[in-house]
C-alpha cells in the first residue's frame, strides 16, 4: 500500500513540476512586486487557464498524498 502511494506521489510530483515550468513567465508572484506590473490583471484564457487549474489540482493531490503517507 505504501509502495503504491509512493509511486503515485512520484508521478504527481513530476506532473506538477512540468505544469509549473510550462506556465507563462511573469504570471506568478514576482509580477506582484514589479516584475511585470502592466499585466497583473490579465485574464487567463484557453490553455493557460487549463494549465493554471491543473497546477492547483496537482498541488492539492500532492499535499493529500503526502499527508496520507505520513499517516500510514
HUUR-V580240 format. One record per residue. N is the residue number from 1. RES is the residue in one letter. PHI is phi in whole degrees, -180 to 180 (* if undefined). Layout:
n: {N	N}
res: {RES	RES}
phi: {PHI	PHI}
This chain:
n: {1	2	3	4	5	6	7	8	9	10	11	12	13	14	15	16	17	18	19	20	21	22	23	24	25	26	27	28	29	30	31	32	33	34	35	36	37	38	39	40	41	42	43	44	45	46	47	48	49	50	51	52	53	54	55	56	57	58	59	60	61	62	63	64	65	66	67	68	69	70	71	72}
res: {X	X	X	X	X	X	X	X	X	X	X	X	X	X	X	X	X	X	X	X	X	X	X	X	X	X	X	X	X	X	X	X	X	X	X	X	X	X	X	X	X	X	X	X	X	X	X	X	X	X	X	X	X	X	X	X	X	X	X	X	X	X	X	X	X	X	X	X	X	X	X	X}
phi: {*	-66	-63	-64	-64	-64	-64	-63	-66	-64	-63	-63	-66	-65	-65	-65	-61	-63	-65	-68	-70	-82	-70	-67	-68	84	-97	-97	-68	-62	-70	-72	-107	99	-67	-150	-59	-76	-124	-72	-99	-76	-90	-85	-135	63	-65	-63	-68	-62	-66	-63	-69	-66	-64	-63	-62	-65	-65	-64	-61	-62	-66	-62	-62	-64	-65	-63	-65	-68	-72	-78}
